[in-house]
Amino acid sequence: MLILLLEKVPRGLRGELTRWMLEAKTGVFVGSVSGMVRERLWEKLGDELRGGSCIMILSDNKEQGFSMRILGEPSRQVVDFEGLSLIRVPE
């Protein structure tokens, strides 16, 4: 399972992602893709964010069952707290 949370990205980039994933809500994409496709989508996001941001949540064998990656400066931050990934909302 793969979840992408996008903020302030170009519409064309969101349109490109709909080829591989479902857009459940504006900027929230859900899908199940291979590792190769996931990495290529991540590279594409990095190349085309244009000031936006992305949080990727993917299935993993960690204790929580998932891991997170970020690109850009999202409104919420991913913080590692003793091996657990937490979300922090800046003041």
PyMOL Python script that loads the backbone (N, CA, C, O; Angstrom):
from pymol import cmd

cmd.read_pdbstr("""\
ATOM      1  N   MET A   1       0.847  -1.178   0.000  1.00  0.00           N
ATOM      2  CA  MET A   1       0.000   0.000   0.000  1.00  0.00           C
ATOM      3  C   MET A   1       0.889   1.237   0.000  1.00  0.00           C
ATOM      4  O   MET A   1       1.924   1.282   0.665  1.00  0.00           O
ATOM      5  N   LEU A   2       0.467   2.218  -0.748  1.00  0.00           N
ATOM      6  CA  LEU A   2       1.214   3.466  -0.874  1.00  0.00           C
ATOM      7  C   LEU A   2       0.236   4.628  -0.776  1.00  0.00           C
ATOM      8  O   LEU A   2      -0.814   4.618  -1.419  1.00  0.00           O
ATOM      9  N   ILE A   3       0.579   5.623   0.026  1.00  0.00           N
ATOM     10  CA  ILE A   3      -0.230   6.830   0.167  1.00  0.00           C
ATOM     11  C   ILE A   3       0.673   8.030  -0.076  1.00  0.00           C
ATOM     12  O   ILE A   3       1.766   8.108   0.484  1.00  0.00           O
ATOM     13  N   LEU A   4       0.226   8.961  -0.903  1.00  0.00           N
ATOM     14  CA  LEU A   4       0.944  10.210  -1.151  1.00  0.00           C
ATOM     15  C   LEU A   4       0.058  11.366  -0.715  1.00  0.00           C
ATOM     16  O   LEU A   4      -1.112  11.439  -1.091  1.00  0.00           O
ATOM     17  N   LEU A   5       0.620  12.267   0.079  1.00  0.00           N
ATOM     18  CA  LEU A   5      -0.086  13.472   0.515  1.00  0.00           C
ATOM     19  C   LEU A   5       0.629  14.665  -0.101  1.00  0.00           C
ATOM     20  O   LEU A   5       1.761  14.973   0.271  1.00  0.00           O
ATOM     21  N   LEU A   6      -0.027  15.336  -1.043  1.00  0.00           N
ATOM     22  CA  LEU A   6       0.595  16.425  -1.783  1.00  0.00           C
ATOM     23  C   LEU A   6       0.002  17.767  -1.373  1.00  0.00           C
ATOM     24  O   LEU A   6      -1.200  17.882  -1.134  1.00  0.00           O
ATOM     25  N   GLU A   7       0.863  18.780  -1.295  1.00  0.00           N
ATOM     26  CA  GLU A   7       0.440  20.144  -0.999  1.00  0.00           C
ATOM     27  C   GLU A   7       1.052  21.091  -2.013  1.00  0.00           C
ATOM     28  O   GLU A   7       2.249  21.020  -2.292  1.00  0.00           O
ATOM     29  N   LYS A   8       0.242  21.970  -2.560  1.00  0.00           N
ATOM     30  CA  LYS A   8       0.705  23.053  -3.434  1.00  0.00           C
ATOM     31  C   LYS A   8       1.536  22.569  -4.623  1.00  0.00           C
ATOM     32  O   LYS A   8       2.565  23.165  -4.942  1.00  0.00           O
ATOM     33  N   VAL A   9       1.099  21.502  -5.272  1.00  0.00           N
ATOM     34  CA  VAL A   9       1.810  20.985  -6.444  1.00  0.00           C
ATOM     35  C   VAL A   9       1.032  21.341  -7.706  1.00  0.00           C
ATOM     36  O   VAL A   9      -0.173  21.583  -7.633  1.00  0.00           O
ATOM     37  N   PRO A  10       1.691  21.376  -8.853  1.00  0.00           N
ATOM     38  CA  PRO A  10       1.002  21.680 -10.109  1.00  0.00           C
ATOM     39  C   PRO A  10      -0.086  20.643 -10.428  1.00  0.00           C
ATOM     40  O   PRO A  10       0.059  19.458 -10.127  1.00  0.00           O
ATOM     41  N   ARG A  11      -1.170  21.115 -11.039  1.00  0.00           N
ATOM     42  CA  ARG A  11      -2.269  20.217 -11.403  1.00  0.00           C
ATOM     43  C   ARG A  11      -1.813  19.099 -12.331  1.00  0.00           C
ATOM     44  O   ARG A  11      -2.278  17.965 -12.220  1.00  0.00           O
ATOM     45  N   GLY A  12      -0.906  19.419 -13.245  1.00  0.00           N
ATOM     46  CA  GLY A  12      -0.411  18.413 -14.180  1.00  0.00           C
ATOM     47  C   GLY A  12       0.260  17.247 -13.480  1.00  0.00           C
ATOM     48  O   GLY A  12       0.153  16.105 -13.926  1.00  0.00           O
ATOM     49  N   LEU A  13       0.953  17.532 -12.385  1.00  0.00           N
ATOM     50  CA  LEU A  13       1.607  16.473 -11.616  1.00  0.00           C
ATOM     51  C   LEU A  13       0.564  15.576 -10.966  1.00  0.00           C
ATOM     52  O   LEU A  13       0.712  14.354 -10.962  1.00  0.00           O
ATOM     53  N   ARG A  14      -0.490  16.173 -10.419  1.00  0.00           N
ATOM     54  CA  ARG A  14      -1.572  15.370  -9.842  1.00  0.00           C
ATOM     55  C   ARG A  14      -2.231  14.519 -10.916  1.00  0.00           C
ATOM     56  O   ARG A  14      -2.573  13.360 -10.678  1.00  0.00           O
ATOM     57  N   GLY A  15      -2.407  15.096 -12.100  1.00  0.00           N
ATOM     58  CA  GLY A  15      -2.991  14.342 -13.212  1.00  0.00           C
ATOM     59  C   GLY A  15      -2.133  13.161 -13.613  1.00  0.00           C
ATOM     60  O   GLY A  15      -2.643  12.085 -13.922  1.00  0.00           O
ATOM     61  N   GLU A  16      -0.818  13.369 -13.608  1.00  0.00           N
ATOM     62  CA  GLU A  16       0.121  12.290 -13.935  1.00  0.00           C
ATOM     63  C   GLU A  16       0.001  11.141 -12.932  1.00  0.00           C
ATOM     64  O   GLU A  16       0.043   9.972 -13.314  1.00  0.00           O
ATOM     65  N   LEU A  17      -0.148  11.477 -11.656  1.00  0.00           N
ATOM     66  CA  LEU A  17      -0.255  10.440 -10.622  1.00  0.00           C
ATOM     67  C   LEU A  17      -1.528   9.612 -10.742  1.00  0.00           C
ATOM     68  O   LEU A  17      -1.558   8.458 -10.315  1.00  0.00           O
ATOM     69  N   THR A  18      -2.593  10.198 -11.325  1.00  0.00           N
ATOM     70  CA  THR A  18      -3.846   9.442 -11.451  1.00  0.00           C
ATOM     71  C   THR A  18      -3.723   8.280 -12.436  1.00  0.00           C
ATOM     72  O   THR A  18      -4.608   7.427 -12.499  1.00  0.00           O
ATOM     73  N   ARG A  19      -2.654   8.241 -13.190  1.00  0.00           N
ATOM     74  CA  ARG A  19      -2.415   7.089 -14.067  1.00  0.00           C
ATOM     75  C   ARG A  19      -2.068   5.842 -13.263  1.00  0.00           C
ATOM     76  O   ARG A  19      -2.295   4.720 -13.715  1.00  0.00           O
ATOM     77  N   TRP A  20      -1.517   6.045 -12.070  1.00  0.00           N
ATOM     78  CA  TRP A  20      -1.024   4.933 -11.257  1.00  0.00           C
ATOM     79  C   TRP A  20      -1.814   4.720  -9.972  1.00  0.00           C
ATOM     80  O   TRP A  20      -1.854   3.614  -9.433  1.00  0.00           O
ATOM     81  N   MET A  21      -2.443   5.791  -9.486  1.00  0.00           N
ATOM     82  CA  MET A  21      -3.080   5.732  -8.175  1.00  0.00           C
ATOM     83  C   MET A  21      -4.454   6.411  -8.229  1.00  0.00           C
ATOM     84  O   MET A  21      -4.774   7.104  -9.195  1.00  0.00           O
ATOM     85  N   LEU A  22      -5.255   6.207  -7.186  1.00  0.00           N
ATOM     86  CA  LEU A  22      -6.548   6.871  -7.067  1.00  0.00           C
ATOM     87  C   LEU A  22      -6.393   8.132  -6.221  1.00  0.00           C
ATOM     88  O   LEU A  22      -5.718   8.118  -5.192  1.00  0.00           O
ATOM     89  N   GLU A  23      -7.022   9.221  -6.660  1.00  0.00           N
ATOM     90  CA  GLU A  23      -6.998  10.454  -5.870  1.00  0.00           C
ATOM     91  C   GLU A  23      -8.269  10.470  -5.024  1.00  0.00           C
ATOM     92  O   GLU A  23      -9.333  10.869  -5.498  1.00  0.00           O
ATOM     93  N   ALA A  24      -8.152  10.032  -3.761  1.00  0.00           N
ATOM     94  CA  ALA A  24      -9.295   9.912  -2.865  1.00  0.00           C
ATOM     95  C   ALA A  24      -9.856  11.273  -2.483  1.00  0.00           C
ATOM     96  O   ALA A  24     -11.063  11.416  -2.285  1.00  0.00           O
ATOM     97  N   LYS A  25      -9.006  12.252  -2.382  1.00  0.00           N
ATOM     98  CA  LYS A  25      -9.360  13.628  -2.061  1.00  0.00           C
ATOM     99  C   LYS A  25      -8.283  14.484  -2.700  1.00  0.00           C
ATOM    100  O   LYS A  25      -7.211  13.969  -3.016  1.00  0.00           O
ATOM    101  N   THR A  26      -8.522  15.745  -2.898  1.00  0.00           N
ATOM    102  CA  THR A  26      -7.531  16.594  -3.544  1.00  0.00           C
ATOM    103  C   THR A  26      -6.176  16.451  -2.844  1.00  0.00           C
ATOM    104  O   THR A  26      -6.043  16.761  -1.660  1.00  0.00           O
ATOM    105  N   GLY A  27      -5.181  15.979  -3.586  1.00  0.00           N
ATOM    106  CA  GLY A  27      -3.826  15.844  -3.053  1.00  0.00           C
ATOM    107  C   GLY A  27      -3.567  14.584  -2.252  1.00  0.00           C
ATOM    108  O   GLY A  27      -2.456  14.403  -1.753  1.00  0.00           O
ATOM    109  N   VAL A  28      -4.551  13.704  -2.109  1.00  0.00           N
ATOM    110  CA  VAL A  28      -4.376  12.449  -1.355  1.00  0.00           C
ATOM    111  C   VAL A  28      -4.508  11.294  -2.341  1.00  0.00           C
ATOM    112  O   VAL A  28      -5.590  11.043  -2.872  1.00  0.00           O
ATOM    113  N   PHE A  29      -3.401  10.592  -2.582  1.00  0.00           N
ATOM    114  CA  PHE A  29      -3.369   9.493  -3.543  1.00  0.00           C
ATOM    115  C   PHE A  29      -3.126   8.177  -2.816  1.00  0.00           C
ATOM    116  O   PHE A  29      -2.304   8.101  -1.904  1.00  0.00           O
ATOM    117  N   VAL A  30      -3.859   7.131  -3.235  1.00  0.00           N
ATOM    118  CA  VAL A  30      -3.757   5.812  -2.625  1.00  0.00           C
ATOM    119  C   VAL A  30      -3.598   4.786  -3.735  1.00  0.00           C
ATOM    120  O   VAL A  30      -4.262   4.862  -4.768  1.00  0.00           O
ATOM    121  N   GLY A  31      -2.710   3.828  -3.509  1.00  0.00           N
ATOM    122  CA  GLY A  31      -2.548   2.782  -4.503  1.00  0.00           C
ATOM    123  C   GLY A  31      -1.600   1.701  -4.046  1.00  0.00           C
ATOM    124  O   GLY A  31      -1.039   1.755  -2.951  1.00  0.00           O
ATOM    125  N   SER A  32      -1.435   0.721  -4.909  1.00  0.00           N
ATOM    126  CA  SER A  32      -0.506  -0.374  -4.673  1.00  0.00           C
ATOM    127  C   SER A  32       0.300  -0.537  -5.960  1.00  0.00           C
ATOM    128  O   SER A  32      -0.217  -1.006  -6.974  1.00  0.00           O
ATOM    129  N   VAL A  33       1.568  -0.147  -5.905  1.00  0.00           N
ATOM    130  CA  VAL A  33       2.428  -0.202  -7.079  1.00  0.00           C
ATOM    131  C   VAL A  33       3.703  -0.966  -6.728  1.00  0.00           C
ATOM    132  O   VAL A  33       4.017  -1.160  -5.554  1.00  0.00           O
ATOM    133  N   SER A  34       4.424  -1.391  -7.746  1.00  0.00           N
ATOM    134  CA  SER A  34       5.682  -2.104  -7.513  1.00  0.00           C
ATOM    135  C   SER A  34       6.730  -1.140  -6.955  1.00  0.00           C
ATOM    136  O   SER A  34       6.564   0.078  -7.030  1.00  0.00           O
ATOM    137  N   GLY A  35       7.785  -1.679  -6.409  1.00  0.00           N
ATOM    138  CA  GLY A  35       8.875  -0.867  -5.876  1.00  0.00           C
ATOM    139  C   GLY A  35       9.510   0.008  -6.936  1.00  0.00           C
ATOM    140  O   GLY A  35       9.868   1.153  -6.662  1.00  0.00           O
ATOM    141  N   MET A  36       9.654  -0.512  -8.137  1.00  0.00           N
ATOM    142  CA  MET A  36      10.257   0.260  -9.222  1.00  0.00           C
ATOM    143  C   MET A  36       9.374   1.455  -9.590  1.00  0.00           C
ATOM    144  O   MET A  36       9.875   2.566  -9.766  1.00  0.00           O
ATOM    145  N   VAL A  37       8.071   1.230  -9.705  1.00  0.00           N
ATOM    146  CA  VAL A  37       7.145   2.316 -10.036  1.00  0.00           C
ATOM    147  C   VAL A  37       7.139   3.340  -8.906  1.00  0.00           C
ATOM    148  O   VAL A  37       7.150   4.545  -9.158  1.00  0.00           O
ATOM    149  N   ARG A  38       7.121   2.867  -7.662  1.00  0.00           N
ATOM    150  CA  ARG A  38       7.149   3.773  -6.512  1.00  0.00           C
ATOM    151  C   ARG A  38       8.363   4.683  -6.556  1.00  0.00           C
ATOM    152  O   ARG A  38       8.230   5.888  -6.342  1.00  0.00           O
ATOM    153  N   GLU A  39       9.546   4.138  -6.828  1.00  0.00           N
ATOM    154  CA  GLU A  39      10.764   4.943  -6.866  1.00  0.00           C
ATOM    155  C   GLU A  39      10.758   5.925  -8.032  1.00  0.00           C
ATOM    156  O   GLU A  39      11.243   7.048  -7.897  1.00  0.00           O
ATOM    157  N   ARG A  40      10.220   5.518  -9.160  1.00  0.00           N
ATOM    158  CA  ARG A  40      10.139   6.433 -10.311  1.00  0.00           C
ATOM    159  C   ARG A  40       9.149   7.555 -10.055  1.00  0.00           C
ATOM    160  O   ARG A  40       9.388   8.696 -10.452  1.00  0.00           O
ATOM    161  N   LEU A  41       8.037   7.245  -9.394  1.00  0.00           N
ATOM    162  CA  LEU A  41       7.090   8.292  -9.022  1.00  0.00           C
ATOM    163  C   LEU A  41       7.740   9.272  -8.045  1.00  0.00           C
ATOM    164  O   LEU A  41       7.524  10.480  -8.141  1.00  0.00           O
ATOM    165  N   TRP A  42       8.526   8.762  -7.118  1.00  0.00           N
ATOM    166  CA  TRP A  42       9.227   9.606  -6.135  1.00  0.00           C
ATOM    167  C   TRP A  42      10.208  10.542  -6.842  1.00  0.00           C
ATOM    168  O   TRP A  42      10.304  11.721  -6.501  1.00  0.00           O
ATOM    169  N   GLU A  43      10.930  10.012  -7.823  1.00  0.00           N
ATOM    170  CA  GLU A  43      11.855  10.846  -8.596  1.00  0.00           C
ATOM    171  C   GLU A  43      11.092  11.927  -9.356  1.00  0.00           C
ATOM    172  O   GLU A  43      11.515  13.083  -9.384  1.00  0.00           O
ATOM    173  N   LYS A  44       9.975  11.557  -9.968  1.00  0.00           N
ATOM    174  CA  LYS A  44       9.157  12.519 -10.719  1.00  0.00           C
ATOM    175  C   LYS A  44       8.639  13.605  -9.793  1.00  0.00           C
ATOM    176  O   LYS A  44       8.662  14.784 -10.148  1.00  0.00           O
ATOM    177  N   LEU A  45       8.176  13.226  -8.620  1.00  0.00           N
ATOM    178  CA  LEU A  45       7.719  14.206  -7.648  1.00  0.00           C
ATOM    179  C   LEU A  45       8.843  15.168  -7.285  1.00  0.00           C
ATOM    180  O   LEU A  45       8.631  16.379  -7.224  1.00  0.00           O
ATOM    181  N   GLY A  46      10.021  14.643  -7.048  1.00  0.00           N
ATOM    182  CA  GLY A  46      11.165  15.484  -6.707  1.00  0.00           C
ATOM    183  C   GLY A  46      11.517  16.469  -7.801  1.00  0.00           C
ATOM    184  O   GLY A  46      11.935  17.593  -7.523  1.00  0.00           O
ATOM    185  N   ASP A  47      11.349  16.050  -9.049  1.00  0.00           N
ATOM    186  CA  ASP A  47      11.683  16.906 -10.185  1.00  0.00           C
ATOM    187  C   ASP A  47      10.622  17.976 -10.450  1.00  0.00           C
ATOM    188  O   ASP A  47      10.945  19.038 -10.984  1.00  0.00           O
ATOM    189  N   GLU A  48       9.362  17.716 -10.087  1.00  0.00           N
ATOM    190  CA  GLU A  48       8.269  18.592 -10.513  1.00  0.00           C
ATOM    191  C   GLU A  48       7.459  19.233  -9.383  1.00  0.00           C
ATOM    192  O   GLU A  48       6.365  19.738  -9.636  1.00  0.00           O
ATOM    193  N   LEU A  49       7.961  19.228  -8.156  1.00  0.00           N
ATOM    194  CA  LEU A  49       7.199  19.803  -7.042  1.00  0.00           C
ATOM    195  C   LEU A  49       6.964  21.308  -7.188  1.00  0.00           C
ATOM    196  O   LEU A  49       5.891  21.798  -6.836  1.00  0.00           O
ATOM    197  N   ARG A  50       7.940  22.039  -7.697  1.00  0.00           N
ATOM    198  CA  ARG A  50       7.835  23.497  -7.905  1.00  0.00           C
ATOM    199  C   ARG A  50       7.341  24.228  -6.667  1.00  0.00           C
ATOM    200  O   ARG A  50       6.350  24.956  -6.722  1.00  0.00           O
ATOM    201  N   GLY A  51       8.029  24.035  -5.560  1.00  0.00           N
ATOM    202  CA  GLY A  51       7.663  24.737  -4.327  1.00  0.00           C
ATOM    203  C   GLY A  51       6.641  24.017  -3.473  1.00  0.00           C
ATOM    204  O   GLY A  51       6.354  24.460  -2.361  1.00  0.00           O
ATOM    205  N   GLY A  52       6.088  22.928  -3.957  1.00  0.00           N
ATOM    206  CA  GLY A  52       5.119  22.161  -3.193  1.00  0.00           C
ATOM    207  C   GLY A  52       5.806  21.171  -2.273  1.00  0.00           C
ATOM    208  O   GLY A  52       7.014  21.253  -2.053  1.00  0.00           O
ATOM    209  N   SER A  53       5.040  20.242  -1.739  1.00  0.00           N
ATOM    210  CA  SER A  53       5.609  19.239  -0.846  1.00  0.00           C
ATOM    211  C   SER A  53       4.856  17.917  -0.972  1.00  0.00           C
ATOM    212  O   SER A  53       3.746  17.861  -1.501  1.00  0.00           O
ATOM    213  N   CYS A  54       5.487  16.859  -0.474  1.00  0.00           N
ATOM    214  CA  CYS A  54       4.896  15.525  -0.535  1.00  0.00           C
ATOM    215  C   CYS A  54       5.326  14.712   0.674  1.00  0.00           C
ATOM    216  O   CYS A  54       6.489  14.747   1.075  1.00  0.00           O
ATOM    217  N   ILE A  55       4.389  13.986   1.249  1.00  0.00           N
ATOM    218  CA  ILE A  55       4.692  12.975   2.259  1.00  0.00           C
ATOM    219  C   ILE A  55       4.273  11.640   1.654  1.00  0.00           C
ATOM    220  O   ILE A  55       3.133  11.472   1.221  1.00  0.00           O
ATOM    221  N   MET A  56       5.202  10.700   1.629  1.00  0.00           N
ATOM    222  CA  MET A  56       4.913   9.352   1.134  1.00  0.00           C
ATOM    223  C   MET A  56       4.833   8.417   2.340  1.00  0.00           C
ATOM    224  O   MET A  56       5.738   8.390   3.174  1.00  0.00           O
ATOM    225  N   ILE A  57       3.755   7.659   2.423  1.00  0.00           N
ATOM    226  CA  ILE A  57       3.582   6.648   3.470  1.00  0.00           C
ATOM    227  C   ILE A  57       3.506   5.307   2.759  1.00  0.00           C
ATOM    228  O   ILE A  57       2.633   5.089   1.919  1.00  0.00           O
ATOM    229  N   LEU A  58       4.431   4.404   3.101  1.00  0.00           N
ATOM    230  CA  LEU A  58       4.473   3.113   2.430  1.00  0.00           C
ATOM    231  C   LEU A  58       4.574   1.969   3.415  1.00  0.00           C
ATOM    232  O   LEU A  58       5.140   2.111   4.498  1.00  0.00           O
ATOM    233  N   SER A  59       4.022   0.839   3.030  1.00  0.00           N
ATOM    234  CA  SER A  59       4.088  -0.362   3.866  1.00  0.00           C
ATOM    235  C   SER A  59       5.536  -0.747   4.097  1.00  0.00           C
ATOM    236  O   SER A  59       6.370  -0.639   3.197  1.00  0.00           O
ATOM    237  N   ASP A  60       5.829  -1.197   5.306  1.00  0.00           N
ATOM    238  CA  ASP A  60       7.195  -1.554   5.674  1.00  0.00           C
ATOM    239  C   ASP A  60       7.135  -2.592   6.787  1.00  0.00           C
ATOM    240  O   ASP A  60       6.095  -2.765   7.422  1.00  0.00           O
ATOM    241  N   ASN A  61       8.241  -3.279   7.024  1.00  0.00           N
ATOM    242  CA  ASN A  61       8.299  -4.299   8.073  1.00  0.00           C
ATOM    243  C   ASN A  61       8.709  -3.726   9.425  1.00  0.00           C
ATOM    244  O   ASN A  61       9.125  -4.481  10.304  1.00  0.00           O
ATOM    245  N   LYS A  62       8.603  -2.429   9.612  1.00  0.00           N
ATOM    246  CA  LYS A  62       8.916  -1.798  10.884  1.00  0.00           C
ATOM    247  C   LYS A  62       7.800  -2.087  11.888  1.00  0.00           C
ATOM    248  O   LYS A  62       6.757  -2.633  11.528  1.00  0.00           O
ATOM    249  N   GLU A  63       8.026  -1.720  13.133  1.00  0.00           N
ATOM    250  CA  GLU A  63       7.047  -1.982  14.183  1.00  0.00           C
ATOM    251  C   GLU A  63       5.686  -1.354  13.889  1.00  0.00           C
ATOM    252  O   GLU A  63       4.652  -1.960  14.170  1.00  0.00           O
ATOM    253  N   GLN A  64       5.678  -0.158  13.332  1.00  0.00           N
ATOM    254  CA  GLN A  64       4.421   0.508  13.014  1.00  0.00           C
ATOM    255  C   GLN A  64       3.745  -0.071  11.772  1.00  0.00           C
ATOM    256  O   GLN A  64       2.552   0.147  11.561  1.00  0.00           O
ATOM    257  N   GLY A  65       4.489  -0.801  10.956  1.00  0.00           N
ATOM    258  CA  GLY A  65       3.942  -1.385   9.740  1.00  0.00           C
ATOM    259  C   GLY A  65       4.045  -0.475   8.526  1.00  0.00           C
ATOM    260  O   GLY A  65       3.590  -0.831   7.439  1.00  0.00           O
ATOM    261  N   PHE A  66       4.642   0.701   8.709  1.00  0.00           N
ATOM    262  CA  PHE A  66       4.815   1.639   7.602  1.00  0.00           C
ATOM    263  C   PHE A  66       6.026   2.534   7.880  1.00  0.00           C
ATOM    264  O   PHE A  66       6.526   2.612   9.002  1.00  0.00           O
ATOM    265  N   SER A  67       6.478   3.206   6.815  1.00  0.00           N
ATOM    266  CA  SER A  67       7.513   4.223   6.965  1.00  0.00           C
ATOM    267  C   SER A  67       7.088   5.442   6.162  1.00  0.00           C
ATOM    268  O   SER A  67       6.195   5.359   5.319  1.00  0.00           O
ATOM    269  N   MET A  68       7.732   6.573   6.427  1.00  0.00           N
ATOM    270  CA  MET A  68       7.373   7.828   5.772  1.00  0.00           C
ATOM    271  C   MET A  68       8.610   8.496   5.185  1.00  0.00           C
ATOM    272  O   MET A  68       9.710   8.403   5.729  1.00  0.00           O
ATOM    273  N   ARG A  69       8.397   9.176   4.053  1.00  0.00           N
ATOM    274  CA  ARG A  69       9.440   9.969   3.406  1.00  0.00           C
ATOM    275  C   ARG A  69       8.826  11.322   3.074  1.00  0.00           C
ATOM    276  O   ARG A  69       7.622  11.420   2.834  1.00  0.00           O
ATOM    277  N   ILE A  70       9.647  12.359   3.061  1.00  0.00           N
ATOM    278  CA  ILE A  70       9.121  13.679   2.731  1.00  0.00           C
ATOM    279  C   ILE A  70       9.971  14.366   1.671  1.00  0.00           C
ATOM    280  O   ILE A  70      11.176  14.135   1.566  1.00  0.00           O
ATOM    281  N   LEU A  71       9.317  15.209   0.894  1.00  0.00           N
ATOM    282  CA  LEU A  71       9.963  16.079  -0.082  1.00  0.00           C
ATOM    283  C   LEU A  71       9.416  17.478   0.140  1.00  0.00           C
ATOM    284  O   LEU A  71       8.230  17.639   0.430  1.00  0.00           O
ATOM    285  N   GLY A  72      10.246  18.473   0.010  1.00  0.00           N
ATOM    286  CA  GLY A  72       9.793  19.843   0.191  1.00  0.00           C
ATOM    287  C   GLY A  72       9.581  20.172   1.653  1.00  0.00           C
ATOM    288  O   GLY A  72      10.177  19.554   2.534  1.00  0.00           O
ATOM    289  N   GLU A  73       8.723  21.154   1.903  1.00  0.00           N
ATOM    290  CA  GLU A  73       8.442  21.609   3.261  1.00  0.00           C
ATOM    291  C   GLU A  73       6.941  21.517   3.525  1.00  0.00           C
ATOM    292  O   GLU A  73       6.229  22.511   3.374  1.00  0.00           O
ATOM    293  N   PRO A  74       6.443  20.328   3.920  1.00  0.00           N
ATOM    294  CA  PRO A  74       5.003  20.183   4.167  1.00  0.00           C
ATOM    295  C   PRO A  74       4.562  20.957   5.403  1.00  0.00           C
ATOM    296  O   PRO A  74       5.388  21.301   6.248  1.00  0.00           O
ATOM    297  N   SER A  75       3.255  21.234   5.514  1.00  0.00           N
ATOM    298  CA  SER A  75       2.730  21.969   6.657  1.00  0.00           C
ATOM    299  C   SER A  75       2.840  21.150   7.947  1.00  0.00           C
ATOM    300  O   SER A  75       2.827  21.710   9.044  1.00  0.00           O
ATOM    301  N   ARG A  76       2.944  19.852   7.815  1.00  0.00           N
ATOM    302  CA  ARG A  76       3.159  18.975   8.975  1.00  0.00           C
ATOM    303  C   ARG A  76       4.503  18.282   8.806  1.00  0.00           C
ATOM    304  O   ARG A  76       4.892  17.942   7.689  1.00  0.00           O
ATOM    305  N   GLN A  77       5.204  18.075   9.894  1.00  0.00           N
ATOM    306  CA  GLN A  77       6.536  17.489   9.830  1.00  0.00           C
ATOM    307  C   GLN A  77       6.529  16.058  10.362  1.00  0.00           C
ATOM    308  O   GLN A  77       5.816  15.733  11.311  1.00  0.00           O
ATOM    309  N   VAL A  78       7.338  15.214   9.729  1.00  0.00           N
ATOM    310  CA  VAL A  78       7.527  13.843  10.202  1.00  0.00           C
ATOM    311  C   VAL A  78       8.720  13.855  11.154  1.00  0.00           C
ATOM    312  O   VAL A  78       9.812  14.297  10.797  1.00  0.00           O
ATOM    313  N   VAL A  79       8.493  13.362  12.370  1.00  0.00           N
ATOM    314  CA  VAL A  79       9.531  13.363  13.398  1.00  0.00           C
ATOM    315  C   VAL A  79       9.770  11.937  13.855  1.00  0.00           C
ATOM    316  O   VAL A  79       8.822  11.194  14.106  1.00  0.00           O
ATOM    317  N   ASP A  80      11.049  11.546  13.965  1.00  0.00           N
ATOM    318  CA  ASP A  80      11.401  10.227  14.487  1.00  0.00           C
ATOM    319  C   ASP A  80      11.536  10.337  16.003  1.00  0.00           C
ATOM    320  O   ASP A  80      12.354  11.113  16.497  1.00  0.00           O
ATOM    321  N   PHE A  81      10.744   9.571  16.738  1.00  0.00           N
ATOM    322  CA  PHE A  81      10.790   9.575  18.197  1.00  0.00           C
ATOM    323  C   PHE A  81      11.074   8.162  18.671  1.00  0.00           C
ATOM    324  O   PHE A  81      10.168   7.334  18.766  1.00  0.00           O
ATOM    325  N   GLU A  82      12.340   7.890  18.970  1.00  0.00           N
ATOM    326  CA  GLU A  82      12.790   6.579  19.434  1.00  0.00           C
ATOM    327  C   GLU A  82      12.330   5.448  18.503  1.00  0.00           C
ATOM    328  O   GLU A  82      11.860   4.404  18.955  1.00  0.00           O
ATOM    329  N   GLY A  83      12.475   5.681  17.207  1.00  0.00           N
ATOM    330  CA  GLY A  83      12.138   4.662  16.216  1.00  0.00           C
ATOM    331  C   GLY A  83      10.710   4.705  15.711  1.00  0.00           C
ATOM    332  O   GLY A  83      10.369   3.974  14.782  1.00  0.00           O
ATOM    333  N   LEU A  84       9.870   5.539  16.295  1.00  0.00           N
ATOM    334  CA  LEU A  84       8.493   5.685  15.831  1.00  0.00           C
ATOM    335  C   LEU A  84       8.366   6.970  15.014  1.00  0.00           C
ATOM    336  O   LEU A  84       8.920   8.006  15.381  1.00  0.00           O
ATOM    337  N   SER A  85       7.644   6.894  13.924  1.00  0.00           N
ATOM    338  CA  SER A  85       7.385   8.078  13.113  1.00  0.00           C
ATOM    339  C   SER A  85       6.144   8.776  13.622  1.00  0.00           C
ATOM    340  O   SER A  85       5.073   8.176  13.714  1.00  0.00           O
ATOM    341  N   LEU A  86       6.292  10.043  13.952  1.00  0.00           N
ATOM    342  CA  LEU A  86       5.190  10.843  14.453  1.00  0.00           C
ATOM    343  C   LEU A  86       5.010  12.069  13.572  1.00  0.00           C
ATOM    344  O   LEU A  86       5.942  12.474  12.877  1.00  0.00           O
ATOM    345  N   ILE A  87       3.831  12.660  13.592  1.00  0.00           N
ATOM    346  CA  ILE A  87       3.545  13.888  12.855  1.00  0.00           C
ATOM    347  C   ILE A  87       3.493  15.036  13.843  1.00  0.00           C
ATOM    348  O   ILE A  87       2.822  14.966  14.872  1.00  0.00           O
ATOM    349  N   ARG A  88       4.218  16.099  13.506  1.00  0.00           N
ATOM    350  CA  ARG A  88       4.228  17.301  14.353  1.00  0.00           C
ATOM    351  C   ARG A  88       3.643  18.447  13.548  1.00  0.00           C
ATOM    352  O   ARG A  88       4.018  18.672  12.398  1.00  0.00           O
ATOM    353  N   VAL A  89       2.714  19.172  14.171  1.00  0.00           N
ATOM    354  CA  VAL A  89       2.132  20.338  13.540  1.00  0.00           C
ATOM    355  C   VAL A  89       2.847  21.570  14.095  1.00  0.00           C
ATOM    356  O   VAL A  89       2.709  21.879  15.279  1.00  0.00           O
ATOM    357  N   PRO A  90       3.609  22.277  13.254  1.00  0.00           N
ATOM    358  CA  PRO A  90       4.324  23.458  13.737  1.00  0.00           C
ATOM    359  C   PRO A  90       3.358  24.549  14.187  1.00  0.00           C
ATOM    360  O   PRO A  90       2.250  24.661  13.663  1.00  0.00           O
ATOM    361  N   GLU A  91       3.777  25.339  15.144  1.00  0.00           N
ATOM    362  CA  GLU A  91       2.934  26.442  15.647  1.00  0.00           C
ATOM    363  C   GLU A  91       2.962  27.611  14.699  1.00  0.00           C
ATOM    364  O   GLU A  91       2.316  28.628  14.953  1.00  0.00           O
TER     365      GLU A  91
END
""", "prot")
cmd.dss("prot")
cmd.show_as("cartoon", "prot")
cmd.util.cbc("prot")
cmd.orient("prot")
